[in-house]
Amino acid sequence: MEGEPTLRLRIFDLNCWAIRYLSRRRRERVRLIGDTLRQELFDLVLLQEVWSEQDYSDLKVKLASCYPFSHYFRSGVIGSGLCIFSRFPILDMLLYQYSLNGYPYMLQHGDWFCGKSVGVGMGVTAPLLSLSLQLHAEYCRDKDAYLPHRLVQAWELAQFIRHTSKAADVVLLGGDLNMHPEDVGIRLLRGWTGLQDAFAEATRFEGCKNGCTLVPDNCFTDKSELLPFPLGIRIDYILYKAISSFTVKCEELKTTTGPAPGMNIPFSDHEAVMATLHIQRQGQPVGATLGTADLALADVVTEARTEVGVGLRAAQQQRYSWGRMAVLALLLLLLQAAAALGTLAGLATEQPFPKLSFCLLAFLALGVLVLATGLHLFHTMEVKILHGTEDQMRMVLRALQERP
Amino acid sequence: MEGEPTLRLRIFDLNCWAIRYLSRRRRERVRLIGDTLRQELFDLVLLQEVWSEQDYSDLKVKLASCYPFSHYFRSGVIGSGLCIFSRFPILDMLLYQYSLNGYPYMLQHGDWFCGKSVGVGMGVTAPLLSLSLQLHAEYCRDKDAYLPHRLVQAWELAQFIRHTSKAADVVLLGGDLNMHPEDVGIRLLRGWTGLQDAFAEATRFEGCKNGCTLVPDNCFTDKSELLPFPLGIRIDYILYKAISSFTVKCEELKTTTGPAPGMNIPFSDHEAVMATLHIQRQGQPVGATLGTADLALADVVTEARTEVGVGLRAAQQQRYSWGRMAVLALLLLLLQAAAALGTLAGLATEQPFPKLSFCLLAFLALGVLVLATGLHLFHTMEVKILHGTEDQMRMVLRALQERP
């Protein structure tokens, strides 16, 4: 601390739950979020689940005077839902889409259609790399079929941060990670990048108990989801890391506690997370925090690799099943073609040809063939990505174990 | 040049054209490539279009003694086809998939199924970021429907290099860019990253005229493709850039000239590109080459943005057409449902109900509905990505123009 001036940075992070036609009292809540952001001047606002571009445009107009810089990240069928508002210039933008993000046929879960991504904004005051993101949702904790996908996302995110953060002085990540603090994905992300958890590091904390961001006090949360967790769960995070000769300290962390301050409805079904960070230049570069915890990190990577392996085997099984189904449908079609040709050639004329059921069967077989082939291809891609991630993790493990 | 030792790096780059069942004399050529690589010791080998994992495994076994480090990048349905062999340790790996890569229904072009990506290897001697990659193929130069996709890829690649290269001392890129040297995509990539073209910078050159890598002398090239270019075209590149206090010089660049040295067949339908680079540490950091050429760069970005805009409008048109088709098919289905219900309810009993043609029509409508909906969703994603890229380019243009 050589008397260098301190930069105080106030960050607001919120999963807005603004799905057109589906989210309750959406317009009212987006208006409320806009009003609050205008009143309380933050430096950086990271929003997720702003699915409608109209909502973003409305916010942009409303916040133009106090947050002159903003960006909306487009991807997937619906969009990424990510946007950034900033008081300081955003110099460059990058969108990284995860390789895996659920299944297109799980319409009720919808993750695939959103093209879940990390939005990266470079720039502002000190070279600051700020990321806004959301990982694949967890729909059933006990039998979590999406765990391998979420782990691949956590891994890709960690790799992405490692590779892009060298240009920055401070990395800042805010978003809905859809993982509890002790989950393997969070440990993997934090261990492999050295990111620190603002909640754990904060000097002062104010808000829901244990920093929870999905709480029963919020009138929009699904109470049945929270039954095993009566106090709520913490899945929205602000994580940070100083890269070069800087130190970052979290002075204060706050969450909303159900209804928005002074209002009768909450901002969203998630609580907002607000952090005040102190960034200061230091004489010597901060030592690598990674080296000291190599062994623990190797354990986490091993655990994650095991889960990815489980996902890989499930995906291989799916690929095989759908491939077999496609072959069967093709055989049926060929059989039908042979029968039709036989009839045309005048064989078996003693019996009437059942045209209607024949056509129905042919169309059914064709439909199954197309569907099964599509799913076979999709799971083939899934296998490649899971396999590739496993390879990368193996390489990292070897490197970790070979370090003196 | 403060008497620091020079690192001499020999690089081999080849599009191997090793497609199972389709590429002629594949096994023989892969064997030949392996033998040559073993004889002539390069430091780094960047291969593309190694579509079969078996070919990679064979190469790996054969090259294990001289190139102990290697990686195969998995993505897409078929794979990325990219692999790296290195004499020096590969410390970290990253695969970046482009957001856009052709259309799944253009089966004859196949790009979509390959999951075209950039494979990034970090590590080796001096922190060296080496990229192996391939961009979307050009199938018709005069009416190039894939130009916007290739431009989005070139842009994403440039952004990716800008954001990941800060951790490296030298960036090295080898691959089949599927673009002629004067094309807008190459100018965009080079202008926005500051990468230098080994062919243009080489002190000594030996090989095909103008450094061409698709030449009529190669017995595997499609002669009709090369009719407008009797000398051949140059689409395979080795590009490089020194980041921090290093200088890189290209001492020598070579290409093969049809048949492999001492053999009667070529390695591939592309010529191999071999570069010898000199890397030396310098006292002061190399000045930014970007600032000096801001105006020219702004022109290139504007040109690229115009092309992306053309692609955007085409994609919007497609999205609209397929959406309309889906709505029409849905209407037809509803109409049929109404007719069927009417018949069941005993209306219009005086006429026989044409079951067969009714069923055929219903299945046809259903098929069209599914297909059109799928394509509508696909083009929606395409619109989002093209729109997002246009946004990013606009932001960069503004930043370029606002610079003093």
Contacts between the chains, C-beta under 8 A, distances in Angstrom:
chain1	res1	chain2	res2	distance
A	71	B	391	7.6
A	71	B	395	7.6
A	72	B	391	7.9
A	73	B	388	6.8
A	74	B	384	4.1
A	74	B	385	7.0
A	74	B	387	5.4
A	74	B	388	3.8
A	74	B	391	7.4
A	75	B	99	6.9
A	75	B	381	7.6
A	75	B	384	5.7
A	75	B	385	6.7
A	75	B	388	6.7
A	76	B	381	6.0
A	76	B	384	6.6
A	77	B	377	5.0
A	77	B	380	5.0
A	77	B	381	5.5
A	77	B	384	7.7
A	79	B	384	6.3
A	90	B	395	7.6
A	91	B	399	6.5
A	92	B	159	7.6
A	92	B	162	7.4
A	92	B	163	7.7
A	92	B	395	7.6
A	92	B	396	7.4
A	92	B	399	7.9
A	93	B	391	7.7
A	93	B	392	5.3
A	93	B	395	6.2
A	94	B	159	5.3
A	94	B	160	7.6
A	94	B	163	5.6
A	95	B	99	7.7
A	95	B	388	6.4
A	96	B	96	7.7
A	97	B	97	7.4
A	97	B	99	6.2
A	99	B	75	6.9
A	99	B	95	7.6
A	99	B	97	6.2
A	113	B	377	7.6
A	115	B	381	6.9
A	115	B	384	7.4
A	120	B	163	7.4
A	122	B	163	7.4
A	159	B	92	7.6
A	159	B	94	5.3
A	160	B	94	7.6
A	162	B	92	7.3
A	163	B	92	7.7
A	163	B	94	5.6
A	163	B	120	7.4
A	163	B	122	7.4
A	163	B	163	7.6
A	163	B	164	4.4
A	163	B	167	6.6
A	164	B	163	4.4
A	164	B	164	5.8
A	164	B	166	8.0
A	166	B	166	4.1
A	166	B	167	3.6
A	167	B	163	6.7
A	167	B	166	3.6
A	355	B	356	5.2
A	356	B	355	5.3
A	356	B	356	5.0
A	356	B	359	6.2
A	359	B	356	6.3
A	359	B	359	5.8
A	359	B	360	5.9
A	359	B	363	7.6
A	360	B	359	6.0
A	360	B	363	7.9
A	363	B	359	7.8
A	363	B	363	4.1
A	363	B	367	7.9
A	366	B	367	7.9
A	367	B	366	7.9
A	367	B	367	7.6
A	377	B	77	5.0
A	377	B	113	7.6
A	380	B	77	5.0
A	381	B	75	7.5
A	381	B	76	6.0
A	381	B	77	5.5
A	381	B	115	6.9
A	384	B	74	4.1
A	384	B	75	5.7
A	384	B	76	6.6
A	384	B	77	7.7
A	384	B	79	6.3
A	384	B	115	7.4
A	385	B	74	6.9
A	385	B	75	6.6
A	387	B	74	5.4
A	388	B	73	6.7
A	388	B	74	3.8
A	388	B	75	6.7
A	388	B	95	6.3
A	391	B	71	7.5
A	391	B	72	7.8
A	391	B	74	7.3
A	391	B	93	7.7
A	392	B	93	5.2
A	395	B	71	7.6
A	395	B	90	7.4
A	395	B	92	7.7
A	395	B	93	6.2
A	396	B	92	7.4
A	399	B	91	6.4
A	399	B	92	7.9
